[in-house]
Amino acid sequence: MITREKSQKGELKLKLKVSGENWKKAVEEAYEKNKGKYNIQGFRKGKAPRKVIEKTYGDTVFFDDAFEEIVSKEYGEFLSNNPEIEPADYPHVSIDSMTDDGLEVSMSVTLMPEVELGPIELNVKKQKASVSDGQVEAELNRFVESQARFEESDKPSENGDFLLIDFEGSTDGKVFEGGSANDYRLELGSHIFIPGFEEQLVGVKAGEEKVVKVTFPDQYPAENLAGKPADFKVTVKKVEKKILPELTDKLVSFATEFDSIESYKKSIKQKLLDAQQHQNEHKFENDLIQALVDKAQVDIPTQMIEHEKQHLIEDFSNRLMYQNIKLDDYLSYLGKGKEEFEKEYFEEAKKSLKTRLVLQKLIKDENIQISHEEFHEKLHEMASMQNKTCEEMEKSLSEYEISYIQNDILMSKLIELLKSKNKQ
C-alpha cells in the first residue's frame, strides 16, 4: 500500500509498504514467471524447484523481478486512484528494507509544474517579403557560373582555376592515413583544404611538382595531426581555366525554360519572393509561439530539466555518431569543455520544456481537439501524394507516424488560434 509522506513544491514523497505475506507471494510469482531462464544440471529447463535455483544463484535471485513487478503495480494503482496527480517523470525509488518479513520503499515523484498563461492577445508583426535587384543579379551570376566551361591551360594558376593533382601528406617524415589522393580536382580559393594549402598552389603550372608545407590547426578533429606541421608532395597534372559564357537571350533559352533574360529575371524574382514569404511565415508562427511563452509563468523542477537535457545531449551525440564523430572529439575541435556544453544544453532544455508545457496548457484550456474528419482529411492529402488509397495509407502507418500526424494537426489549429488573437 502506498501512502503520502511530507512533500515540497513540485515533488511528492510516497512510502510503499508490502506485508511479508504479499512480498513472499510476489517472489513466488517472480519464480513462476522467470524459472525458465535458469539452467540447472539434472533438471529440464523451467522444471527446477525454487529452492534449487536459489541455492545455485543466491537467495535473492528473484527479488529484483518481484520488486519491479510489485512497485510498478502498486504505483499504477495509486495513480489510477489519484487522477489529480500528474507525474513529470518516472519516480525515483529507494529501498528502505527488503527481507522475508516484507518490503519498504521510499518514492520521490517529480510533479508536472503549474502553468499560468498570460493574456492570449498578442502583438506580433509579420515581415513583408521583398527582393532587391542585387539578389536577382546574384542568382543570374550563379546561373552563368553553372554554365561555365573549363579549358586546359599552360599558364600559371590563379584563384578560381581548377587543378587536377596527386598529393601525399607526411608528418615527421611518415605518410599518414587519409593524407593522400590521386586525380583530385581542387578549386583554388575554395578553402576546402587546411589554411595555407591552396594559397601555395597559386602560380603553379601543369607538370610541376611542389612540396606544400602547412601546420594543422590545434583543434583539428584528428588528434594525431592536431597542431602538427606537415609536408604535402603535390604533382600538378592539369590547370583548367574557367571560361564564363556571355549572358544572352540565346544562353537563357538554351539552358532554361525561358526565352529571354527578362522573363528569366522575373521568374527568379518570383521564386525569391515565394521563398522569403515562406520563410517569413515560418518565423511569424514561431514568433507568435514565443510571445505566448514569454507571457507565461512556469516553475520547472530542476530534475525535469536535467532529464530533458540528457535526452537532448543523447540525441545530438547519436547524430554525431552517424557522421563517425565522437562527442568528446567534437567538443575538443570547438575548444569547449563538457561543463560549458552541458550548461548550454541545460538552458536549451529549460526553454524547450517551457514551450512544450505552455502549448499543452493552451491546448487543454482551449479544448483544442482533432476530429475524425480532420484526421482523415490529412490522411487523404498524404495518400494522394503517394498514389495510395486512404485505407492503404492508414494500414501502413506506425503508431509513431499516427502520433506525428495528430500532433501536426494540433499545431496547425493552435497556430490558427494564435493568429486570430494577434492584433497586427
N, C-alpha and C positions, 0 to 999 in steps of 0.2 A: 504494500500500500504506500502511495506517495502522499506526503504532507508538505505544506508550505512552511518554510522557515523565514527568518528575518531577511527582507530584501532591501535593495537600494535601487535608486533610479536607473531604469534601463536594464536591470538584472534581477532575475528571480532565483531564489535559493530553494531547493527542494531536498527532501530526505525520503529515501526509499528503504523500507524495512520489509524483509521477507522472512517469514517464520521458518523454523527448522524443517517442519513438515513439507512446506511448499518448496523450500530450497532443495531438499532431497528428491522431491518429485521432479523438479526441473533438471537436476543432474541425471536422474534415471531416464528422462525423456531425451536428454542430450546423448546418452549412451545408445539408446534405441535408434536414434537418428544417425549417429556417426560411427557405429561399431563396424560398419562395412569398410571403413577406411584403414583398418588396422589388420596387419598380417601377423598371426600368432602360430608358431610352429605346433602342429598336432591338431589344429582346428581349421575347418573350412572358413574362407573369408566371410566375415559377418556372423559367425557362429560362436566366437569365443565369448565366454562369460565375462561380465563386467569386472569381477574381482581379478581375473587373469590378466585382462588388459591393463588394469590399474597397477597390478604388481609389476608388469613389464615396463609401462610408460610413466608410472607415478600416480599417486593417489588423486591428484588434482587434474588428471588428463582431460576430464570432461567439464571442468569448472568454467573454462573460457566460453565454450559454446553455450553452457547453461546460463552464464552471466549475460551474454549478449542477447539471448532469447528472452529472458525474463525482464531485463531492463527495457528492451525495445517494446515488449508487450505492455508493461506497466506504464511506461511513458506515453505510449499511444493511447491507452485508455484514459490517462489523466488529461491529455489534450482534448479528447472527444468529450469528456465531461466538463471541460472548462474552455468553451469555444472563444471566449473573450481574450484568451492568451494567444499572442502571435509571436512565436519564436523567430528570431532572425537567423538562427544557425542551429546546428546540432548542439546538444548540451555538452558541457564539459563535465565528465564523470570521474569521481574518485572513490575508491573502495575504502570504507572505514573498517569493515571486518567481513571475512568470508570463511566460515567454518561449517561444520556439520550442524551447528546449532542455528544457522541462519545467515542472512546476508544483510549488511547495512551499507548504503551507498549515499554519498552526497552529490547533488547535481546543481550545476550553475547554468542557467539559461539566459542568454542574451535576448532581450525583447526587441521587437520592431519599434523604432522610435516614433513618437508622435510628430505629425507634420502639420504645421499651421500655414495654410496658404494665405498669401496676401490678396488684395483685390485682383480679380482676373482682368480688369480693364487695363489694357496695355497701350503703349505709345511708341511703337517701333516703326521706323521709316525704312521703306524698301528702296534700294538704289536703282536708278534708271540706267538702262543699258545704253552705251554709246561707243562708237568705233571711230577712231581717228584715221586720217589719210595715211599717217605714218604706219599704223598697224596693217593697213591694206597693202602698202608698199612692201612691208617686211614679208608678208605672205607671198607677194609676187616675186620677191628676191629669192625666197626659198624654192619657189616653183622653178625659176631659172636655174638655180643650183642643182635641182634634181634632174635637169636636162643636160647637165654638163657632160662633155666627153673628155677623155684623157689621151694624151699623146706622149709617147716616149721622147725623152729629151737628153741631149748630151751636155746640157748647160748645168751649172751649179744649182743645187736645190734651194728652194725658198719655202717660207711658211705657206701652207695651203697646198703644196705639192704632195704627191704620194710616192713613197719609197717601197720597193719590194726588197726585203732584206732577209739575210740569215743572221742570227746572233747567238752568242754563247756567253753566259754570265758566270763569273767566278769570284769567290771571296777567299782571301788567304791562299790564292793560287789553286784552289779546288773548285771545280764546276759544281754548282748547287742545283738541286732538283727544282724543276719548273722555270729555270732561267734561260732555256734555250728554245729556239724555234727556227724552222726553215720556211722560206717563201711567205714571210709575214708582211702584210700590206699595212703600212703605217702612214697616217696623215700627219705631216709636220704641223705643230700648233694645236693638235687635238688634246694634248696634255693627258693622254692615256697612260703613258709610262711615268715613272717616278721623276720628280723635278730634276732638270739638268740633262736628261737623256736626249730628248728631241732637239733641244737647243744646240747640242754639239753636232748634230747631223745636218744643220743648215749649212749649205755651201758644198756638200759632197757631190760627186758625180758618179754615174753608173760605172761599175767595175772597181771602185775604190774599196779599200779596207780601212777601218778605223777602230781604234780602241777608245770606247767611251767610258770615262771614269765618273762614277756617281757615288753618293752616300745614301743608304736607305734611311727614311725618317725614323726617329726614335720610337714612334708609336706604330711602326709597321706591323700589320697583323701577324706575319710570320716571325715569331720571336727569335728564331735562329739568324735572321737577317737584320732585325731592328737595330738601327744606329751604325751598321757596319759599312765600310767602304767596299765598292765592288767594281770590277772591270768587265765590260761587255765587248767582246770581239765581234765587230759588225762588218758584214760583207754586203755592199750595196749592189744589187742586181739590176735594178731599174730606177730611173727617176721619171715620174709621169707628171706632166703639167696639166692643170685643169683648164679646159677651154670652155668658157661660158658662151652660150648662144645669144644672139640679139633677141630681145623681147619684141615679137611682131605678132600680128593677127594670124599669120601662117603658122607660127610655132604653137600658139594657143589652140588653133583649130586642129593641128596635128596631134597634140598631147592631151587635149581635154574635150569635153562635150560641147564647148562653146566656140563660137566662130569669130570672136573678136576680143581684144584686150579689155574693152569697156564692159562687155557683157560678163566677162570672167571676173572683173573687178567688182561688179555689182553682186555677183554670186559670192565672192569672198567676203564682202561686207555683210551680206545677209547671214552667212554661216557664222561669222564672228559675233554678230548681234544675237543670233539664236543661242550660241554657246554662252555668251555673257548673261543673257536673260535667264537661262537655266541655272547658271552659277549664282546669280543674284537671288533667284527664287529660293534656292537651297540655303543660302546664307540668311535670307529673311526668315525662313522657317526655323532655323537654328537660333536666330536672334530672338524670336518670339518665345521659344522654349527657355532660353537663358534669362529673358526678362521675367518670366514667371518664376523660375528657380531663384533668382536674385531676391524676389519679394518674400519668398517662403522662409520660415523658421523651422529648423530641424536639428536636434542634438543627436548626432550619430555616435553610438558606442565605439570606443577605440577597437575593441575586439572585432567588431563587424568590419571596420575599415581595414584592419590587418588581414582579415580573411580575404577581402576583395583585392587587397594589394598583392597577396601571394598568388591569387588567381591570375591577375594581370601580368605579373612577372613570369609565371609559368607559361602563359600564352605567348609572351614575347620571346622567351627562351626557346620555345618549340619552333617558332617561326625562324629564329636564327639557325636552329639545327637543320632545317630544310635547306639552308644555304651553306651547310657544313661549317658553321661558325659557332664557337663556344661563347657563352655569355661572358666569361672571365676575359677571353681574348678581345671581345668587343669593347668591354669597359677599359681594358688596357690601351686599345687603339684610341679611344676617346680621351684617355688620361683622366678617367673618372673613377673614384673609389666606390666600393659597394654601398657604403653608408650613404653617400650622396645620392647614388642611383635609387636606393630604396626610399629615401626621403622624398624624392621627386614622385615616385610611384605611389607613396602614401597620399600625397596631395591629389594625385590624379584619381586614386581610388575614392577618396573623400568626395571629390567633385562628381564622379560617376554615380556614386551611391545616392547623393543628394538629388541629382537629376532624376534617377530612377524612382526614388521614393516620392518625389513631388508629382511626377507624372502618374504614378499609381494612385496617389491620393486624389488627383483631379479626375481620373477615370472613375474612381469609386464615387466621389461626391456628385459628379455629373451623370452618373449611371450610364456611362458610355458602353454599349454592348454591341455584339456582332449578331446580326440576324442570319438565319439560314439562307435567305435570298442573297444577302451581301457576300457571304462566303462562296456561294455557287456562281455568283456573277464574276468574282475574281478567278474562280476555278475555270470558268468558261473562257475568260480572257487568256489565261495561261495555256489552256488546251488548244485554243485556236492558233497560238504562236508555234505550237509543237505538232500541229496537224493531228490532234487526238480528240476523242470524244471526252465529255466531262466524266463519264463513267470510267474510262480508261485512265484518265488523269488522276482521279480520286483513288483508284486502286493502287497506283504506282507510288503514292505519297507515303513517306515515313511519318512517324509521329512528330519528329523534329521539323519536317517540312510543313506539316499542317500547322504546328505552333508558329512557325515563321510567317506563314500566310495570315494567320489570325492577328498576329502582332502588327503586321504591315497594315492591315485594315484598321486596327485600333489606332495606330499612329496617324493614319490619314484622317480619321474622324476627329482625333484630338487636335491636329493642326488646323482643320477647318473651324473648330470651335474657337481656337486662339485667334484666328484671322477675323472671325466675326466679332471678337471682343477688342480688336485693335482699333484705335482711334485714327490712325494715319490713313 
